[in-house]
Amino acid sequence: ITIQSGEISVLGKKNVLVLINGKTTALQLDNISPTLIESIEIVSNPSAAYDASVDAVINITLKKGAFEGIHTSLYGKYIQGVFPRTNIGFNINANKGKFGIALSADYTYNKIKSLTTVARAYEASLPYYYSNTNLNQVAIAHNFFTNLELSYQITPKHLILLSGEYSLSRAPKSKIQQEDYFRASLHQSETDSLLKSDHTSTTSADNFMVQLTYKGQLGAIDLNAAVNYMQLSPLANTSYHFD
């Protein structure tokens, strides 16, 4: 497992799903005390039970009673590059008797700018052509995730969970500006042709899910059943301008 700039990879695979006690969570790995962990399972080749976009799974099992009583954690991160990047969130866990409740929320803001210059040579046949490309990209993204889970432990081997989660993604201002200069001589300073393009996109998505889950054990057999409702509302608008 490699963690670089907050991005997790398993054997070089980037799309990693992190589960806490077998469930999705917004809890940051930095905020889990090692003393609370019972075991860690790594699945480098997930089965069809997971989304096709998932390349690997990390399932962290916490010790029984790790969150007994009321536990609250807050976290935040600020990174200053050319533009700032921030991440803030909180987790609240409460357990009393057979009842349990967990609430978490996470917000991330990113603004990234990249500049790329590329020189190309087309020399397969006459006439030869050469080009230079200047690419300027700016992307802004807001992401919010919240999860609420209610649990009832019928017996030590039988558990009912009612969970709901909501995620919001906004990329209100992503711009790509590209300039391509073409010429017929490698050292010629005059431009034969010039192409300019501006690409602006706006993206938003709202995902909502409610799930009722039963987990039990019959002898050596694990029993799991779930019913869920999911609503996805993606939206993207793109505009182009060429000169």
N, C-alpha and C positions, 0 to 999 in steps of 0.2 A: 504494500500500500504506500502510495506517495501522495503527499499533500504539498502543493506549491501554489502560493498566492491564494490560498483558500480553496483551490480546486483539488478534488480527490480523484485519484486514478488507481486502478487495480491492474497490475501487469500491463500498464500503458493504456488501458481502456478508460475513456473519459466519462461516459454516461453511467455513473455509479448511483445506485439507489441505496440510501441509508435507512435502516429500520431500527426502531427501538422496541424490543419485545415483540418483533414481528409486525410492527405497525409503522406507517409513515409518520414522520415528525419534523417539525421545524427546529428542534433542539440542535444547537451547534455542538459539534464534537468537543470543542474547547471547553464547554461548560459541563461536561460529564466527568465527575470525579472517578479516577481509576478504582477507588475503594468500593464503588457501587456496582462494578461490573462483575457479573458471574462468568460470562463467556462471550466470545466473539466468533461468529461464523462468517466465512468468506465464500461466496459462490461466484467463481470466475466465469462460469458458463450457465447462466440462468435458464430455467426451463420455460416452456410456453405459458406457464402460469403467470409470468411477468409480462409487462408491456414489451413490445418488440424493440423499442428504442433503448431498453435497459441492457447495458453490456456486462454489468457485474452488480452483485448485491452484497452489502455488509449488514449483517443482523447482530445487533448488540443486545444481549440478554442481561438485564439488571438483576441483582440479588433480590430474593424475596424480602419484602418489607423495606426496600431501598427508599421508597417515598412515603413511608408511614407518617401520618400527621400532615402538616401543611409545610410545603417547601416552595420557595419562590426564588427565582434567579433572573437577573437582568444582565444583558451583555451589549456591548457596543464596539464598533471598530471604525476607525477613520484613517484613510490612506490618501496622502496628498501627492499626486503626480502632476502632470500638466493640468489635469482637472481633479477634483476631489471624488472619492468613492467612500460610501458609508454603509454600515450594516448595524441595525439595532433590533432588539427583540426581548421577549420575556417568556418565562415558563412558570406556571403555577400548578402544583400537584397537591391534592388533598385526599386523604384516605381515613375513613372511620368505619370500623367494623367491616361489613361486607360491601360497603359503598365506596366508590372512588370517583374522582373528577380530575380531569387534566385540561388545562387551557394553555395554549401557546400562540405566539404571534411573532412574525419576523418581517422586517422591511429592509430592502436593499436598493441603493441608488448608485448608478454607474454612469459616468460620462467619459467616453473614450475617443481619442483623436489619433489618427494614423496618417502618415505621409509616405507615399511610395513613388519612387522614380525607376522606370524600366527603359532600357535601351534594347532595341531589336534590330536584327539584320535579316533581310529576305534576299538570299543570294543563290536561290536554286536555278534561276535562269535570268537572262537579260529581259528587260532592264532591271538592274538591282534597285532595291528600295530599302531605306533605313527609316526608323521611327524612334521617337522618344515619347514616353507617356508619363504624365504627372497625375497622380491620384491622391485626392484629399478626402478623407472620410471622417465624419463626426457622428457619433451615436450616443443617445441618451436613453436610459432605461430605468423604470421604476417597477419593483416587484414586491408584492405583499402576500403573505400567507398566514392563515390562522386556522387553528384546529381545536375543537372541543370534543371531549370524550367522557362519557358517563359509563361506569361499569358496576356490575353487581355480581359478587361471587356467591353463587347458589350453594355450592359445596367446594371443597378444595380442588375438585376435579372438574367443576362445571362453572363456566363464566359466560355472562351475557354483556356485550358491549354495544352502546349506541354512540356513534361518532358522526361528526359533521366537519367538513373542511371547506374553506373558500380561498381561492387564490386569484390575484389580480396582477396583470402584466400590462404595462404601458410603455410604449416607445414613441413619445410624441414628436420627436424631431431627429430623424436619421437622414443625413445628407451625404451624397457621394458626388464629388466634382471631378471630372476627368478631362484632360487635354491631351490630344494625340497630334504630334507634329510628324509629317512625312516629308522625305526628300529623296532624291535620286542619287546623291553622292554622299559618301561617308563623311567627307570633310567640308562639304558645301554648307555655307551658313544660311543660305536662303531657304525658306520653307516652300515646298511645292503645294502642300495642302495642310489645313488645320481643322481638326474636329473637336468641338467642345460639347460636353454633355453634363447636365445637372439631373440628379436623381434624388427625389425626396420621398420618404415613406413615413407613414404613421401607422402604428400597430397597437391594438388593444385586445385583451382577452380576459374573460371572466369565467372561472370554473367553479362549480358548486357540486358537492357530493354529500349525501347522507347514507350511512350504512348501519345495518343491524347485524351483529355477528354473534354466533354461538360457538364456544370452544369447550370441548369436553374430552374425557378420556374413559374408555371402556376397556379395562384390562390393559393390554399393551397397545391398544388401538387408539389413535388420536382422531377425534371427531371435530370437524370444522364445517360450519355452514354460514353463509352470508347473503343478505339481500341488500342491494344498494340502488340508489337513484342518483344519476349524474346529469348535470346540465353544462354544456360547453357553449360559450358565446365568443368566438374569435372574430376579429375584424381587422382588415388591413387595407390601406389606401396608398397608392403609389402614383407619382406624377413624374414625367420625363420632359426634358427640354433639350433640344439639339440645335447647335449652330454649325 
